[in-house]
Amino acid sequence: MGRLDGKVAIVAGGTSGIGERTAERFVEEGARVVIAGRRSEEGERLAKHLGSQADFIRTDVTHEADIKAMLARAVDHFGRLDCLFNNAGGGTGASGSIESVTLEDYERTMAVLLRAVFLGIKHAAPIMRRQGGGSIINTGSIAGIRAGFSSSMIYSAAKAGMAQLSRCASMELGEQGIRVNVISPGGIATGSSARPWVCRPKRPSAPWRR
């Protein structure tokens, strides 16, 4: 008997890194999992590896229609939705100084790291409410709590905004049996760690110190 026997979960951003291992662990504990991500080859390969308890759907979380389709896939394929893990985020950092960040990069980063989480919560909530409850987990970052832990200030701002969104959503949805939580890891050695925008601890500048 696994701890997640009978449960159905969606892992957005599930084709690599934290998401991939989460999907594997959920299946090991008895859950059925919808793996969502943009990389079809990796997603299909992972779903095949995990067997009948897993399914893959190509999903771009910057598109609301894709998020709706992702959620519908869980219900249509496995009959319900108990957990949504909003974990998408690779390659989205608008790096540089406040003067050099372009509006395009800012909006793309916010679309993946904040808007997509909002849309995931928005559209998962009515499904879970009809079932009597559920769990929504959002991937945060230490960079959303403390300054100087990311090469991208927009990444940090998006993660901070997502954390506050999650707090507010948890207050509203908790009365309906839906939990909303954030996990905020530090640096994790995944494939995306090599990308220059990824959160890396660095010593904040302190010009007032002598």
URLIN-V637134 format. One record per pair of residues at least 24 apart in sequence whose C-alpha atoms are under 6 Angstrom apart, sorted by the first residue. I is the first residue (numbers start at 0). J is the second residue. D is the distance in Angstrom with one decimal. If there is no record, write none. Layout:
i | j | d
I | J | D
I | J | D
//
This chain:
i | j | d
1 | 28 | 4.3
1 | 29 | 5.0
2 | 28 | 5.4
3 | 28 | 5.2
3 | 29 | 5.0
3 | 30 | 5.0
4 | 29 | 4.3
4 | 30 | 5.4
6 | 30 | 4.9
6 | 81 | 5.8
7 | 31 | 4.8
7 | 32 | 5.8
7 | 80 | 5.2
7 | 81 | 5.2
8 | 32 | 4.9
8 | 81 | 5.8
8 | 82 | 4.5
8 | 83 | 5.7
9 | 33 | 4.7
9 | 83 | 4.9
10 | 34 | 5.2
10 | 35 | 6.0
10 | 84 | 4.9
11 | 35 | 4.7
11 | 85 | 5.3
11 | 86 | 5.3
11 | 87 | 5.4
12 | 36 | 4.9
12 | 86 | 5.1
12 | 87 | 3.9
14 | 41 | 5.8
14 | 42 | 5.1
16 | 189 | 5.0
60 | 115 | 5.5
61 | 110 | 5.6
61 | 111 | 5.7
61 | 115 | 6.0
81 | 133 | 4.7
82 | 133 | 5.8
82 | 134 | 4.7
82 | 135 | 5.6
83 | 135 | 4.8
84 | 135 | 6.0
84 | 136 | 4.7
84 | 137 | 5.9
85 | 137 | 4.7
86 | 138 | 5.2
92 | 151 | 5.9
92 | 154 | 5.6
92 | 196 | 5.2
93 | 151 | 5.8
93 | 153 | 6.0
94 | 151 | 4.3
94 | 196 | 5.9
109 | 157 | 5.8
112 | 157 | 5.9
113 | 157 | 5.7
113 | 161 | 5.4
132 | 176 | 4.3
132 | 177 | 4.7
133 | 177 | 4.7
134 | 177 | 5.6
134 | 178 | 4.7
135 | 179 | 4.7
136 | 179 | 5.9
136 | 180 | 5.0
136 | 181 | 5.7
137 | 181 | 4.7
138 | 181 | 5.8
138 | 182 | 5.2
139 | 181 | 5.9
139 | 182 | 5.5
139 | 183 | 4.4
140 | 183 | 4.1
140 | 184 | 5.2
141 | 183 | 5.5
141 | 184 | 6.0
141 | 185 | 5.5
147 | 201 | 5.9
147 | 203 | 4.8
148 | 199 | 5.6
148 | 200 | 4.3
148 | 201 | 5.6
149 | 198 | 4.1
149 | 199 | 5.2
150 | 196 | 5.6
151 | 196 | 5.9
//
